[in-house]
């Protein structure tokens, strides 16, 4: 499930993050060097239980209890959102990750209350109602019933909302005011973006799993299982939020818009370059672990994207009475297609559709907001032309007729200085937020049962 409220996020802004990613890689090297100071031999003997995580999922976090029921209900919510039932082994890993997330969530809520910027129950209820309408297309009462039907609960989702709102409040007061970006930084980056105009830029999702020589095989197998689940229709965002160890896990693995050289790995660069939007690659072994990458989109830096055009469309559709045979449906679709082909533009659409029992709905929409399979078809239409019929026996068949198009201005793809400023600020806020949460974990008193 994606973030339920507006959250601060890390955004890859083309060339802007090249130096920032290099700094992050340097930080990972420091972490590895720090680990070496423990001088732990590779061949060790475990004196206690072989897996200390195989315990009842409950804990007391600075006095606040996280119960097994809390974990069960949050796991059920994730499974329902993902739409696929995990295997027993995957479910165990998911429960462990959810347990860790609930501990972090508890720390964030506690910190907001200690700082006297807590979230009221009224704010939570209002946000819950918005989520019900916008994400689930239900009323709050209907969402209550749905959550209970999948083994979750309204309280579990409200607790997640509470945690996200509390964390945003903390960042706005304790982090955002201390993030400063100079005009010189913005101007320098703006000139670099202009110099890169026309070169390729990719929006990439990542799932990163760290590994040591000792854990390499187990991590590789886990990464392969994740890839298999994703290829079977699993949600990349959901898996990234629960399993990725990169800082982008909080935003569903989204690296934002980057240049391929920012991946700093020739193997990853070559793999992503061959992908089409919506395709997946991995697991790819890289220094320190394994990476799974998903190409969300690609574009040319500083160039207007045709998919940003706003088109005026009329949808002409027919339904099939219950019990219609496939043969009868095919015959009616053929008649429908023939009738649509004779409509001379959108001015005739309503009257012509009514004559053969079709419904018409009109609206203006950005091409990018349409399903990917329809985007190229719409961009190739002239005004008054229609897409081929699409649909099913259950959902009906429809066409989209183009009634007008407003193409993006040639300079629309070039980010302005305000957008660049926002991108740099968001990245710095994200990094400070990660340090803030690490400090909360370090200072916490946690009793595990």
Secondary structure by P-SEA (a helix, b strand, c coil): ccccccccccccccccaaaaaaaaaaaaaaaaaaaacccccccccccccccccccccccccccccccaaaaaaaaaaaaaaacccccaaaaaaaaaaaaaaaaaaaaaaaaaaaacccccaaaaaaaaaaaaaccccccaaaaaaaaaaacccaaaaaaaaaaaaaaaaaaaccccccccccaaaaaaaaaaaaaaccbbbbbccbbbbbbcccaaaaaaaaaaaaaaaaaacccaaaaaaccccccccccccccccccccccccaaaaaaaaaccccccccccccccbbbbbbbcccccccccccccbbbbbbbbbccccccccaaaaaaaaaaaaaaaaacccccaaaaaaaaabbbbbbbbbbcccccccaaaaaaacccccccccccccccccbbbbbccccccccccccccaaaaaaaaaaaaaaaaaaaaaaaaaaacccccc
